[in-house]
Each structure stands twice: as structure tokens, then as C-alpha cells.
Amino acid sequence: MTNDRATARACIEQLYAAHHTEIYGYLCRMLRDDELAADLTQETFVKAYRAFDSLADFNRARAWLYQIAGRTALDELRRRKIVRFVPWTGESRGSAPSAEELALQGRLSGEMERALAVIPERQRNALMLAEVQGLTGVELADALGVSHVAARALLTRARESLRQALAVERARGAVDGARAHGPTDPSPATGQRRGGPRRGHR
């Protein structure tokens, strides 16, 4: 956008004031580590300053920041080989939340965490940006670094992956629940032994 470092610094300071809180919240959910999220929030804006000349349109700076933050978080997750997610506790958009929206909002927190753990990182990131951070359309595409069509396709695959993973987790939970209760005794509690009443002695 500009090679003027003074202008770049002023713009980044403006972006920091406007967006650092939501970027920090996004990183907290990605990393489940507040201190690490705070460090990577700072790193995100340092990277943004260094790469400021790559920002073609200041009006699309929010998505650009999410792209930088997302890449920074995924790099850290891959380095540490951890995949964690903190469910959102806000209200759902729309009148009929889908299975993946319910999961992402934490209503199925145990199943959700296990299901998300098996979803590819790019799909997980797309779900978070769309369902948690509220990015849509061109903004989501910019944050993912892909075309609008590709972003929609990735989000569709991510939702389908989450639905399938949740189905597996629910089935596993049902089996575990049945095992926990153990086999039931079909005989009535009449005090009689199995095999029918004993015959009296003649």
C-alpha cells in the first residue's frame, strides 16, 4: 500500500486500536492459551507492519489482519502439534442454528472438541472465521487468502466434515453410555431364582 514507514506505522496503530481486541479473542479460541494469544496478537501486528505494502485496500484491512493472525496461529499449532478450540458462548445468528453452529457455540462442547480435532486445519480455521468471528463473503475469502468461490467451497466442506465428525462422536458416546450402564437383569424382582420356582419335596 505504501513504502512510507511513518505512514505504515500510523495506519497499523489505527488498526491496532480498532481490531486488537477481536484478534486477541480469535487467537485465544484458536490456541486456548491467553498468554500465548497475547504474544501472537502482538506478533500479528508486527507482521502487519512489516508487510503493510501488501495491503492493497485499507477498507479490507480487517480481513487482511485475520489472514495474518490465522497463519500465525496455524504455524504455532503445527509447531506445537496441538489442536485446541474454545467454544463460543454468544448467541446464534438466525432462527434455526445448524449442528455445526450449536457445536461451535459450546452446547456440545465435549463432542465438539473431539470432532474439531479430526477436521483439517484449514477447514477448522474457515469455520472459526465464519461462525465465530462473523466473516462472510469477500471478507472471509480475503482472510483465507482464496477466491470467494473457493472460500464458500472450503466452508461447505468444513461444515460437512464437522457434521460427520459429530455423528461419529455421538455414536461413540451412545455406545460408551450403554457400556457404562452394563447389562440389565431381565428377570422380575420377585425373589425367585432364575429358571423358575423350585418344586416342593414330595
C-alpha positions as CSV (number, residue, x, y, z in Angstrom):
1,M,0.0,0.0,0.0
2,T,2.9,2.3,0.9
3,N,6.6,2.2,1.5
4,D,6.5,5.2,3.8
5,R,7.3,3.7,7.2
6,A,5.8,6.6,9.1
7,T,2.5,6.2,7.3
8,A,2.6,2.5,7.7
9,R,3.2,2.9,11.5
10,A,0.3,5.3,11.8
11,C,-2.1,3.0,9.9
12,I,-1.1,0.0,11.9
13,E,-1.6,1.9,15.1
14,Q,-5.1,2.8,13.9
15,L,-5.8,-0.8,13.0
16,Y,-4.4,-2.0,16.4
17,A,-6.8,0.4,18.2
18,A,-9.8,-0.8,16.2
19,H,-9.1,-4.6,15.9
20,H,-6.6,-5.9,18.5
21,T,-9.4,-7.0,20.9
22,E,-11.2,-9.2,18.4
23,I,-7.9,-10.5,17.0
24,Y,-6.8,-11.4,20.5
25,G,-10.2,-13.2,21.1
26,Y,-9.8,-15.1,17.9
27,L,-6.3,-16.3,18.9
28,C,-7.5,-17.2,22.4
29,R,-10.0,-19.6,20.8
30,M,-7.5,-21.0,18.4
31,L,-4.8,-21.6,20.9
32,R,-6.6,-21.9,24.3
33,D,-3.8,-20.1,25.9
34,D,-4.3,-16.5,26.9
35,E,-0.7,-15.6,27.3
36,L,0.3,-17.2,24.0
37,A,-2.6,-15.4,22.3
38,A,-1.5,-12.1,23.7
39,D,2.1,-12.7,22.3
40,L,0.8,-13.7,18.9
41,T,-1.6,-10.8,18.8
42,Q,1.5,-8.5,19.1
43,E,3.3,-10.7,16.6
44,T,0.3,-10.3,14.2
45,F,0.6,-6.5,14.2
46,V,4.3,-6.6,13.9
47,K,4.0,-8.8,10.8
48,A,1.3,-6.5,9.5
49,Y,3.6,-3.5,9.9
50,R,6.4,-5.3,8.0
51,A,4.0,-6.4,5.3
52,F,2.0,-3.2,5.1
53,D,2.8,-2.6,1.5
54,S,1.0,-5.8,0.6
55,L,-2.3,-4.3,1.8
56,A,-3.9,-3.2,-1.5
57,D,-7.1,-1.7,0.0
58,F,-7.3,-0.2,3.5
59,N,-11.1,-0.9,3.6
60,R,-10.3,-4.6,3.6
61,A,-7.7,-4.4,6.4
62,R,-9.8,-6.4,8.9
63,A,-9.8,-9.5,6.7
64,W,-6.1,-8.9,6.0
65,L,-5.3,-8.9,9.7
66,Y,-7.3,-12.1,10.2
67,Q,-5.3,-13.7,7.4
68,I,-2.0,-12.8,9.1
69,A,-3.4,-13.9,12.6
70,G,-4.7,-17.2,11.2
71,R,-1.4,-18.1,9.5
72,T,0.5,-17.2,12.7
73,A,-1.8,-19.3,14.8
74,L,-1.7,-22.3,12.5
75,D,2.1,-22.1,12.3
76,E,2.2,-22.2,16.1
77,L,-0.3,-25.1,16.3
78,R,1.7,-27.1,13.8
79,R,4.9,-26.4,15.6
80,R,3.5,-27.5,18.9
81,K,1.3,-30.2,17.4
82,I,-1.7,-29.2,19.4
83,V,-5.2,-28.6,18.1
84,R,-7.5,-26.9,20.5
85,F,-10.6,-24.8,20.4
86,V,-12.5,-22.8,22.9
87,P,-16.3,-22.8,22.2
88,W,-18.1,-19.5,21.6
89,T,-20.8,-18.7,24.1
90,G,-22.5,-16.0,22.2
91,E,-25.9,-16.1,20.6
92,S,-26.5,-17.8,17.2
93,R,-27.3,-15.8,14.2
94,G,-30.5,-17.0,12.5
95,S,-33.6,-18.7,13.9
96,A,-32.6,-22.3,13.3
97,P,-28.9,-23.0,14.3
98,S,-27.3,-25.8,12.4
99,A,-25.5,-28.7,14.1
100,E,-22.1,-27.1,13.5
101,E,-23.3,-23.7,14.9
102,L,-24.6,-25.5,18.0
103,A,-21.2,-27.2,18.4
104,L,-19.2,-24.1,17.8
105,Q,-21.3,-22.3,20.5
106,G,-20.3,-24.8,23.1
107,R,-23.6,-26.6,23.6
108,L,-21.9,-29.8,22.6
109,S,-18.5,-28.9,24.0
110,G,-17.1,-32.3,24.6
111,E,-18.2,-33.8,21.3
112,M,-17.3,-30.5,19.5
113,E,-13.7,-30.5,20.8
114,R,-13.2,-34.1,19.7
115,A,-14.9,-33.6,16.4
116,L,-12.9,-30.4,15.6
117,A,-9.7,-32.3,16.4
118,V,-10.1,-34.5,13.4
119,I,-11.0,-31.8,10.9
120,P,-8.2,-30.4,8.7
121,E,-6.7,-27.2,10.0
122,R,-7.8,-25.1,7.0
123,Q,-11.4,-26.3,7.4
124,R,-11.3,-25.6,11.2
125,N,-10.0,-22.1,10.5
126,A,-12.7,-21.4,8.0
127,L,-15.4,-22.5,10.4
128,M,-14.0,-20.3,13.2
129,L,-13.7,-17.2,10.9
130,A,-17.3,-17.7,9.6
131,E,-19.2,-19.0,12.6
132,V,-17.3,-17.3,15.5
133,Q,-15.8,-14.1,14.1
134,G,-18.7,-13.5,11.7
135,L,-16.6,-13.0,8.5
136,T,-18.7,-13.5,5.3
137,G,-18.3,-13.1,1.6
138,V,-15.3,-11.3,0.3
139,E,-14.0,-10.6,3.8
140,L,-13.9,-14.4,4.6
141,A,-12.2,-15.0,1.2
142,D,-9.6,-12.4,2.0
143,A,-8.9,-13.8,5.4
144,L,-8.4,-17.3,4.0
145,G,-6.3,-15.9,1.1
146,V,-8.5,-17.6,-1.6
147,S,-11.2,-16.6,-4.0
148,H,-14.8,-16.0,-2.9
149,V,-15.9,-19.3,-4.7
150,A,-13.0,-21.2,-3.1
151,A,-13.9,-19.8,0.4
152,R,-17.5,-20.9,0.0
153,A,-16.4,-24.4,-1.1
154,L,-14.0,-24.7,1.8
155,L,-16.6,-23.6,4.3
156,T,-19.1,-26.1,2.8
157,R,-16.5,-28.9,3.1
158,A,-15.7,-27.8,6.7
159,R,-19.4,-27.9,7.7
160,E,-19.9,-31.3,6.2
161,S,-16.7,-32.6,7.9
162,L,-17.9,-31.3,11.2
163,R,-21.3,-32.9,10.8
164,Q,-19.7,-36.2,10.0
165,A,-17.3,-36.0,12.9
166,L,-20.1,-35.0,15.3
167,A,-22.1,-38.0,14.1
168,V,-19.2,-40.3,14.9
169,E,-18.7,-38.7,18.3
170,R,-22.5,-39.1,19.1
171,A,-22.4,-42.7,18.1
172,R,-19.3,-43.4,20.2
173,G,-20.9,-41.6,23.1
174,A,-24.1,-43.7,22.8
175,V,-22.0,-46.9,22.8
176,D,-20.0,-45.7,25.8
177,G,-23.1,-44.8,27.7
178,A,-24.6,-48.2,27.1
179,R,-21.5,-49.9,28.3
180,A,-21.4,-47.7,31.4
181,H,-24.9,-48.9,32.4
182,G,-24.0,-52.5,31.9
183,P,-26.3,-55.4,31.1
184,T,-29.7,-55.4,32.7
185,D,-31.2,-58.4,34.5
186,P,-34.4,-59.4,32.6
187,S,-35.8,-61.5,35.5
188,P,-38.5,-59.9,37.7
189,A,-37.6,-58.9,41.2
190,T,-39.9,-61.5,42.8
191,G,-37.3,-63.2,44.9
192,Q,-37.4,-66.3,42.7
193,R,-34.2,-67.7,41.3
194,R,-33.7,-67.8,37.6
195,G,-35.0,-71.0,36.0
196,G,-38.5,-70.8,37.6
197,P,-39.8,-71.7,41.0
198,R,-38.4,-74.7,42.9
199,R,-40.6,-77.7,43.2
200,G,-41.5,-78.8,46.7
201,H,-40.4,-82.2,48.1
202,R,-43.0,-84.9,48.0
